Amino acid sequence: MAPVKKEKAEMSAFERRRLENIAANQAILKDLSTSAERIMPRPAGRPKSSTTTRRKAAPVKREEPRPTRTSSRIAGLEADSETAKRKAEVEYEFAKEQAKAKKQRVSGDLNFNDIVVEGKKWNKDDNFLSGIMRGAQPNLRTFTEDDIQETTDEGLKVLREKMSALELYQEYEPNRTYTLG
């Protein structure tokens, strides 16, 4: 047996006032939209382009580095000779192994004698780390008064003059530590 619907109870004053407010607000919004349509011009449509869909760029495939080609004719080899093919394969394998060796991590202790930087080998003499150190040496002036006078760049000249005029505050000694309190 289907449930019998009871007749809707009479609306309360609050519900009736709420529905009246909703109707009044909708009327105001409708009036605003019609007056806005009369006042504001319609936006111009976008001109249609010849291609409506954008094409996605194909992903770039990265290939392993190959050695640069050398002329077989200059080397005195035939164009399709087996010797040239084998030579190219050997060079390619060698370049591939070198690239792989550069990327590998080194475990264990490092030997400074094995490190080559800018074509120089490291040795443990008096100037062992002098090539690495950069910047000014402590307690040594990097420029003199003659250098300031010979400087042609005005900005650098002003900066050097300011740096030369700096002095230590006489009240404090640089080698002494002070505590607060």
Secondary structure, DSSP 8 states (H G I E B T S, - for coil): ------------HHHHHHHHHHHHHHHHHHHHHHHHHHHS---------S--S------------------HHHHT--TT-HHHHHHHHHHHHHHHHHHHHHHS---S---GGG-EETTEE---STTSSTTT--S--TT--S--HHHHHH---HHHHHHHHHHHH----TT--TT------
